[in-house]
Amino acid sequence: MADKLTLAVSNRAKSGTIKKLPASIDVTTASTIEELQQKLAKASGVKDYNRIGVFDPVTRKIIRDRRAVLGAQENVVNQMAILVQDLGAQMGWRTVYIIEYAGPILFHLLFFYLRPIIPLPASLSLGQTASRSDAITDIQRLVYVLFQLHFLKRELETLFLHRFAANTMPARNVFRNSAFYWLLAGFACAWSLYAPLSPFRVSSNFPAASPPRSGFGTSPLDYVGITLFVFGEIANFSVHWHLAHLRSPGGTEKKIPNAFGSSLVTAPNYMFEVISWLGVILIARDIVVVIFISVGMLYMRMWSRDKERALRRLFPDKYKKKKYTMLPGLI
């Protein structure tokens, strides 16, 4: 039977204070962090309970697991107290991802069909002379399809597959998180790939008098590229499927992943993501696409190392430590 708890409640810091915060709150040891947030929100007149962050009274660190029971929080029970802070306006994780991935889809759609009026500085054409023909090339058409397939896949996974441990994130983060996709994967890549003076209109082989590379299959790398893309996307989806089904619907429990590629690296979904984009690079041979995936790899490198540290902390006896977190032999 759950025991009753009366917890002293106080603001964690001057910033993010909750003005009508009650001095104490009655809960039970079986109450979850989410239920505590809901009670605090009702008592404080806060409309969205997700705004209320609950912090450990000793470590002063946020308790992120919304399904964690208060009776298991040793410092909370011993001190009979919690710290809280207003986290600001919140937005659902699913909504944030949908917005992020919509940017590249929108920009590539617009730039692909508005090519005749999009300028491109001569510097990106490697100093060669290109015809201002409005005719789309087979390579441009293929790369457009690959970009759209990738991000449509991400949108569908966000809508129907992914399960999120947290309900929301600070709404302001949507601008930071979307910048990478909207500005680099979207605007910059689309601008470089589809403009009338795109490097696709220029030969990839010197001298400048060589005919433009416009048709798929003119190089063996084209076939290698499409193979890598298809393999990478399918393998990436298989890992996402596995990760989604490690957690029960609405649950926050943690388990050790055992997806395809997990024996090689901590985050095989990132490994297959890189393989997929390597395929696009081999086909596109565009410097902006290279820059985009290079920046993306820096983020994935950081996230994969965070995952490795988390698994070692959560499962110190069961988890088999990995030397490489994203790319075998490299990262």
C-alpha positions as CSV (number, residue, x, y, z in Angstrom):
1,M,0.0,0.0,0.0
2,A,1.3,3.4,-1.0
3,D,2.4,5.7,1.9
4,K,1.3,9.4,2.0
5,L,3.9,12.1,1.5
6,T,3.7,15.8,2.2
7,L,6.5,17.4,0.2
8,A,7.8,20.9,0.9
9,V,7.8,22.8,-2.4
10,S,10.1,25.7,-3.4
11,N,11.3,27.4,-6.5
12,R,14.7,26.2,-7.6
13,A,16.0,29.6,-8.8
14,K,15.0,33.2,-9.3
15,S,14.6,32.7,-13.0
16,G,11.6,30.6,-14.0
17,T,9.8,31.1,-10.6
18,I,6.2,30.0,-10.2
19,K,4.4,32.8,-8.4
20,K,1.4,30.9,-6.9
21,L,3.4,27.8,-5.9
22,P,2.0,26.1,-2.8
23,A,4.3,25.7,0.2
24,S,3.6,21.9,0.2
25,I,1.8,19.3,-1.8
26,D,0.2,16.0,-0.7
27,V,1.1,12.9,-2.8
28,T,1.8,9.2,-2.2
29,T,5.0,7.1,-2.7
30,A,3.2,5.6,-5.8
31,S,2.7,8.9,-7.4
32,T,4.6,9.6,-10.6
33,I,6.5,12.7,-11.5
34,E,3.9,13.4,-14.2
35,E,1.1,13.2,-11.6
36,L,3.0,15.5,-9.3
37,Q,3.4,18.0,-12.1
38,Q,-0.3,17.9,-12.7
39,K,-1.1,18.5,-9.1
40,L,1.4,21.4,-8.9
41,A,0.0,22.9,-12.1
42,K,-3.6,22.8,-10.7
43,A,-2.5,24.3,-7.4
44,S,-0.4,27.0,-9.1
45,G,-2.9,27.9,-11.8
46,V,-0.5,26.8,-14.6
47,K,-2.4,25.7,-17.6
48,D,0.2,23.3,-19.1
49,Y,1.7,21.0,-16.5
50,N,4.6,20.2,-18.8
51,R,6.0,23.6,-18.0
52,I,6.7,22.6,-14.5
53,G,10.1,20.9,-14.1
54,V,10.6,18.8,-10.9
55,F,14.2,18.8,-9.5
56,D,16.0,16.6,-6.9
57,P,16.3,18.6,-3.7
58,V,19.9,17.5,-3.1
59,T,21.5,17.3,-6.6
60,R,19.3,20.1,-7.9
61,K,19.1,18.1,-11.2
62,I,15.8,17.7,-13.1
63,I,14.0,14.4,-12.8
64,R,13.3,13.7,-16.5
65,D,11.5,10.4,-16.3
66,R,7.8,11.4,-16.1
67,R,6.8,7.9,-15.1
68,A,9.3,7.6,-12.2
69,V,7.6,7.1,-8.9
70,L,8.3,9.4,-6.0
71,G,8.9,6.5,-3.6
72,A,12.0,5.5,-5.7
73,Q,13.5,9.0,-5.4
74,E,15.7,8.6,-2.4
75,N,16.6,12.3,-1.9
76,V,13.0,13.4,-2.3
77,V,11.8,10.9,0.3
78,N,14.6,11.6,2.8
79,Q,14.3,15.4,2.4
80,M,10.5,15.3,2.0
81,A,11.0,18.2,-0.4
82,I,11.2,19.0,-4.1
83,L,12.4,21.9,-6.1
84,V,10.5,23.2,-9.1
85,Q,11.0,25.6,-12.0
86,D,8.9,27.0,-14.8
87,L,10.5,25.5,-18.0
88,G,8.7,28.0,-20.2
89,A,6.3,27.4,-23.1
90,Q,6.4,23.8,-24.3
91,M,5.9,22.0,-27.6
92,G,5.4,18.3,-28.2
93,W,8.4,16.4,-29.4
94,R,6.4,14.9,-32.3
95,T,5.4,18.4,-33.4
96,V,9.0,19.6,-33.3
97,Y,10.2,16.8,-35.5
98,I,7.4,17.3,-38.0
99,I,8.4,21.0,-38.3
100,E,12.1,20.2,-38.6
101,Y,11.7,17.7,-41.4
102,A,9.1,19.8,-43.3
103,G,11.8,22.4,-44.1
104,P,13.9,20.3,-46.5
105,I,10.8,18.9,-48.2
106,L,9.4,22.4,-48.8
107,F,12.7,24.0,-50.0
108,H,13.5,21.2,-52.3
109,L,10.0,21.2,-53.7
110,L,10.1,25.0,-54.3
111,F,13.7,25.1,-55.7
112,F,13.1,22.1,-58.0
113,Y,10.1,23.7,-59.7
114,L,11.3,27.3,-59.6
115,R,14.7,26.7,-61.1
116,P,14.4,29.2,-64.0
117,I,14.3,32.2,-61.6
118,I,16.9,31.0,-59.1
119,P,20.4,32.6,-59.5
120,L,23.7,30.9,-58.5
121,P,27.0,32.8,-58.0
122,A,29.7,31.9,-60.5
123,S,32.0,30.7,-57.6
124,L,29.9,27.6,-57.2
125,S,30.4,26.6,-60.8
126,L,34.2,26.2,-60.2
127,G,35.0,29.1,-62.6
128,Q,33.6,27.2,-65.6
129,T,31.1,28.5,-68.1
130,A,27.7,26.9,-67.8
131,S,24.6,27.2,-70.1
132,R,21.6,28.9,-68.5
133,S,19.4,26.1,-69.8
134,D,16.3,25.5,-67.8
135,A,16.2,21.8,-68.7
136,I,16.4,19.6,-65.6
137,T,19.0,16.8,-65.7
138,D,18.5,13.2,-64.8
139,I,20.9,13.6,-62.0
140,Q,19.1,16.6,-60.5
141,R,15.8,14.7,-60.8
142,L,17.2,11.7,-59.0
143,V,18.8,13.7,-56.2
144,Y,15.5,15.5,-55.7
145,V,13.7,12.2,-55.4
146,L,16.3,10.9,-52.9
147,F,16.1,14.0,-50.7
148,Q,12.3,13.9,-50.7
149,L,12.1,10.1,-50.0
150,H,14.5,10.5,-47.0
151,F,12.6,13.3,-45.3
152,L,9.2,11.9,-46.1
153,K,10.4,8.7,-44.5
154,R,11.4,10.7,-41.4
155,E,8.0,12.4,-41.3
156,L,6.1,9.1,-41.5
157,E,8.3,7.6,-38.8
158,T,7.6,10.6,-36.6
159,L,3.9,10.3,-37.1
160,F,3.4,6.6,-36.8
161,L,6.5,4.9,-35.4
162,H,8.6,6.8,-32.9
163,R,7.7,6.7,-29.2
164,F,8.9,9.6,-27.0
165,A,9.9,9.3,-23.4
166,A,9.2,13.0,-22.8
167,N,5.9,14.8,-23.6
168,T,7.4,18.1,-24.6
169,M,10.5,20.3,-25.0
170,P,10.8,24.1,-24.6
171,A,9.0,25.7,-27.5
172,R,12.0,28.0,-28.2
173,N,14.1,25.0,-29.1
174,V,12.1,24.5,-32.3
175,F,14.0,27.4,-33.9
176,R,17.4,26.0,-32.9
177,N,16.6,22.4,-33.9
178,S,15.0,23.4,-37.2
179,A,17.9,25.7,-38.3
180,F,20.1,22.8,-39.3
181,Y,17.4,21.1,-41.5
182,W,15.7,24.2,-42.9
183,L,18.9,26.3,-43.6
184,L,21.4,23.6,-44.6
185,A,19.6,20.5,-45.7
186,G,16.8,22.6,-47.1
187,F,17.8,26.0,-48.4
188,A,21.5,25.6,-49.0
189,C,21.4,22.1,-50.6
190,A,18.3,22.9,-52.7
191,W,19.9,26.2,-53.9
192,S,23.1,24.5,-54.9
193,L,21.5,21.5,-56.5
194,Y,18.6,22.9,-58.6
195,A,19.6,26.4,-59.7
196,P,20.1,26.9,-63.5
197,L,23.8,27.4,-63.0
198,S,24.1,24.5,-60.7
199,P,27.4,22.5,-60.8
200,F,25.2,19.8,-62.3
201,R,25.2,21.9,-65.5
202,V,29.0,21.8,-65.5
203,S,31.3,18.8,-66.3
204,S,32.7,17.0,-63.3
205,N,35.8,16.3,-65.4
206,F,38.2,19.0,-66.6
207,P,38.7,20.6,-69.1
208,A,35.7,22.9,-69.2
209,A,35.0,21.9,-72.8
210,S,33.9,18.4,-71.6
211,P,30.1,17.7,-71.9
212,P,28.1,18.1,-68.8
213,R,27.4,15.1,-66.6
214,S,23.7,15.0,-66.6
215,G,22.6,11.3,-67.1
216,F,22.5,8.6,-64.4
217,G,24.7,5.7,-65.1
218,T,27.6,7.6,-66.8
219,S,29.8,6.5,-63.9
220,P,29.9,3.2,-61.8
221,L,29.7,5.5,-58.7
222,D,26.1,6.2,-59.6
223,Y,25.2,2.6,-59.1
224,V,27.2,2.3,-55.9
225,G,25.5,5.5,-54.7
226,I,21.9,4.3,-55.3
227,T,22.7,0.9,-53.7
228,L,24.1,2.6,-50.6
229,F,21.1,4.9,-50.4
230,V,18.6,2.1,-50.6
231,F,20.5,-0.2,-48.2
232,G,21.0,2.7,-45.7
233,E,17.4,3.8,-45.7
234,I,16.0,0.3,-45.2
235,A,18.6,-0.6,-42.5
236,N,17.9,2.7,-40.7
237,F,14.2,2.0,-40.7
238,S,14.8,-1.4,-39.2
239,V,16.7,0.1,-36.3
240,H,14.1,2.7,-35.7
241,W,11.4,0.0,-35.7
242,H,13.4,-2.0,-33.1
243,L,14.0,1.0,-30.9
244,A,10.4,2.1,-31.0
245,H,9.2,-1.4,-29.9
246,L,11.7,-1.5,-27.0
247,R,9.3,0.8,-25.2
248,S,5.7,0.1,-24.5
249,P,3.1,2.6,-25.8
250,G,3.3,5.7,-23.6
251,G,6.1,4.1,-21.5
252,T,9.5,5.4,-20.5
253,E,11.3,2.2,-19.6
254,K,14.9,1.7,-20.9
255,K,16.2,-1.5,-22.4
256,I,19.4,-2.5,-24.1
257,P,19.0,-2.2,-27.9
258,N,19.8,-5.3,-30.0
259,A,19.0,-4.0,-33.5
260,F,20.7,-4.8,-36.8
261,G,24.2,-3.3,-36.5
262,S,24.1,-3.1,-32.7
263,S,27.0,-5.5,-32.4
264,L,29.2,-3.0,-34.3
265,V,28.3,0.3,-32.8
266,T,26.2,1.9,-30.1
267,A,23.9,3.8,-32.5
268,P,23.5,1.8,-35.8
269,N,20.7,4.1,-36.9
270,Y,23.3,6.8,-37.3
271,M,25.7,4.5,-39.1
272,F,23.1,3.6,-41.6
273,E,22.1,7.3,-41.9
274,V,25.7,8.1,-42.9
275,I,25.7,5.2,-45.4
276,S,22.5,6.5,-47.0
277,W,23.9,10.0,-47.4
278,L,27.2,8.7,-48.7
279,G,25.1,7.2,-51.5
280,V,23.6,10.6,-52.2
281,I,27.0,12.3,-52.2
282,L,28.4,9.8,-54.8
283,I,25.5,10.6,-57.1
284,A,25.2,14.4,-56.5
285,R,29.0,15.2,-56.1
286,D,27.9,18.5,-54.7
287,I,30.0,20.3,-52.1
288,V,27.0,21.7,-50.1
289,V,25.6,18.2,-49.7
290,V,29.0,17.1,-48.3
291,I,29.0,20.1,-45.9
292,F,25.4,19.2,-44.8
293,I,26.2,15.5,-43.9
294,S,29.6,16.5,-42.4
295,V,27.8,18.9,-39.9
296,G,25.2,16.2,-39.3
297,M,27.9,13.7,-38.5
298,L,29.2,16.0,-35.8
299,Y,25.8,16.0,-34.1
300,M,25.4,12.3,-34.5
301,R,28.8,11.7,-33.1
302,M,27.8,13.7,-29.9
303,W,24.5,11.9,-29.6
304,S,25.9,8.4,-30.1
305,R,28.5,9.0,-27.4
306,D,25.7,10.3,-25.1
307,K,23.8,7.0,-25.8
308,E,26.9,4.9,-24.9
309,R,27.4,6.8,-21.6
310,A,23.7,6.4,-20.8
311,L,23.7,2.6,-21.5
312,R,26.8,2.1,-19.4
313,R,25.2,4.0,-16.5
314,L,21.9,2.3,-16.7
315,F,23.1,-1.3,-17.3
316,P,26.6,-1.5,-15.7
317,D,26.5,-5.3,-15.4
318,K,24.5,-6.3,-18.5
319,Y,25.6,-3.9,-21.2
320,K,28.5,-4.9,-23.4
321,K,30.5,-1.7,-23.8
322,K,31.3,-0.5,-27.3
323,K,34.5,1.1,-28.5
324,Y,32.9,2.7,-31.5
325,T,29.6,4.5,-31.1
326,M,28.7,5.4,-34.7
327,L,31.2,4.2,-37.4
328,P,33.2,1.1,-36.9
329,G,36.9,1.8,-36.7
330,L,36.4,5.6,-36.9
331,I,33.9,7.0,-34.3
